[in-house]
Amino acid sequence: MVDKPSYDELLQRIRRLEAENQDLRQGLEQVNQSEKKYQMMIENMPDIMWTLSTENLRTSYISPSIAPMLGYSVEEARKKSTKEMLTPASFAMITQYFAEILEKVNTDPSIINQTQSLEVEYICKDGSTLWMDLTGKLVKNENGNISDIIGVSRDISKRKAAEQALKKNEEKYRTIFENSRDTIYITSIAGNIIEFNPAGVALFGYSRDEIIGSDIIKIYNDPQDREKFKETIRKKGFVRDYEIKFKKKDDTRIDCLLTSTLWHSGNGEILGYQGIIRDITEQKRMISQLQQMQKMEAIGTLAGGIAHNFNNLLMTIQGNTSLMLMKTDPEHPHYKKLRTIEQHIQHGSDLSRQLLGFARGGQHESKTINLNVIARMSSKIFASTKKELSVHYNLEENLLPISADPGQIEQTILNLLVNASHAMPDGGDIFIQTENVFLDEFQLAAYQEIGGQYAKISVTDTGIGMDETTMEKIFEPFFTTKKHGQGTGLGLSSAYGIIKNHSGYITVYSEPGKGSTFIIYLPASDKLPKTKKKTPAPLLRGNETILIIDDETILTETGETMLNELGYTVLTANDGKTGIATYTEHPQKIDLVILDMIMPKMSGNATFTQLKAIDPEVKVLVSSGYGVDGKASELLKRGCRGFIQKPFNLMELSKKVREAIESEN
């Protein structure tokens, strides 16, 4: 029988139980306070805390922070599956990821204690999306099975946007780098190439493997330029549009503009150099051609003026010589001397014609011709006098015809052949080649505006060649490398003028010791060549009245004498105003006006305009020391009856006068 506890013992037990109960209450209160504290922390965290069931992929718990972040209330979020909360791509990624993790747990249980991290894209309540960094960990139940995933989702949208912006910038600059037409490079301080874009690889001829890591000094034409570059960039921190010569892998020299700056690290440390190289070789060549063309235009104007005045002088000599020859018996001792004078006048006229050929092309009578025929004929005549030279042909069988003055083209080819022979005093070879070519607009030169089919002829010699300085001057009148008395310096200049006035182009390529090649391009014609024989005109006479208007008194006197010998009555005037007054006094009496083009006070053009106003049927023969091109051709279009170029002899004058007088409107 057990003794019943005494009252005191019961009282002590009650007191102990009350003390234990008090301790339990205090512990429970502490637990409750701690739980409230942690719950308050969880509910006030900006990140989303959640517990996800691995069975149905639904949240068993989600923190209130989901509302300000995704727009859902806790109740709304718990009703949605994970599939509904994530974008399709993120859901597919996360399910595959955790499926693989769960599979690995069977072979590696330690994975349970590892924290997994993923970047996923959530769908907000308003339909927008938000990138979050998801951190999760597997949780086991009391049976030891994985039942849940507990984790945190943190907003990384700003970081993601910054990364995407950075990626876009990188892509943009990479695109610029890859597609730039200029060379973009980065080098170390020592000069080792770190980056070189495709344009640079193409320009310099190296492969990317050959250029990356190599010393940039390999592309410098002059190593001293590298030292100057480094000194300049050290002082200024940059180099802008610095003109410099580089060289390609094949040793070709190119003109470039270099712009470069120092390359810094994020903390400001100088790592090397970065910059742009722009190839301006073609640009400089085109500028040089344009400057040369402008210079030639100016020289051409001067040459034309010289030729005009020269022809006026020759006209006086020619006219008086013709008159004396008419009055001199062929057996007279002076007759042969007069013929010699006439021959020298012809030489002077040819010289003047060459000047005009350079300046404006002289009198241009175009016909449809085959360049092969002209080339063979000219070269055979030339070769017959130069036995030490061998001429070789490579002529296009179906060469397109051209519209040109045969005499001027023949003169041009002969000038090139003579120039070639002078470059080979001890003999050599000349190669003549023709071919059909198609030129795009501006393909040949900066001033070449017309594209299309051209007939091309080249004349190549094996002579001494020329340097760049000589080549820049060879088309200038009176420039010659020959000794005094061996050349006039007009051959190539007249060739230039003739080809230019046929809307063609002439270029030259030469190197000292390697010969020279002159290439001519002439526009092709769609007409077929025709042959036409000329018969010399007889000396024609008349009894009409002719008015000569010329500012040179000696020319009006010479012209009057020549026309008197042909039977004409002659009136003269030494300026346009006097000529107008004379014609007004004798409107019915004057049958023809011989009008000079270039006069002071009143030009030939203005004089013709007033003559037409007085008498619309007036017959005018234009006379000039210039060629028929230009202002004279304009007067012919306006109704002038013909053109005669000074100097002219009595035979030419007689023919032109009769043609003008007998012409019909």
Secondary structure, DSSP 8 states (H G I E B T S, - for coil): ------HHHHHHHHHHHHHHHHHHHHHHHHHHHHHHHHHHHHHH-SSEEEEEETTT-BEEEE-TTHHHHHS--HHHHHHSBHHHHB-HHHHHHHHHHHHHHHHHHTT-GGGGGS-EEEEEEEE-TTS-EEEEEEEEEEEE-TTS-EEEEEEEEEE-HHHHHHHHHHHHHHHHHHHHHHH-SSEEEEEETT-BEEEE-HHHHHHH---HHHHTTSBGGGGBSSHHHHHHHHHHHHHHSEEEEEEEEEE-TT--EEEEEEEEEEEE-TTS-EEEEEEEEEE-HHHHHHHHHHHHHHHHHHHHHHHHHHHHHHHHHHHHHHHHHHHHHHHS-TTSHHHHHHHHHHHHHHHHHHHHHHHHHHHT-SS---EEE-HHHHHHHHHHHHHTT-TTEEEEEE--TT---EEE-HHHHHHHHHHHHHHHHHT-TT-EEEEEEEEEEEE-TTSS-TT----EEEEEEEEEE-S----HHHHTTTTSTT--SS-TTS--S-HHHHHHHHHHHTT-EEEEEE-TTS-EEEEEEEEB-SS-----------------EEEEE-S-HHHHHHHHHHHHHTT-EEEEESSHHHHHHHHHHSTTT--EEEEES--SSS-HHHHHHHHHHH-TT--EEEEESS-STTHHHHHHHTT--EEEESS--HHHHHHHHHHHHH---
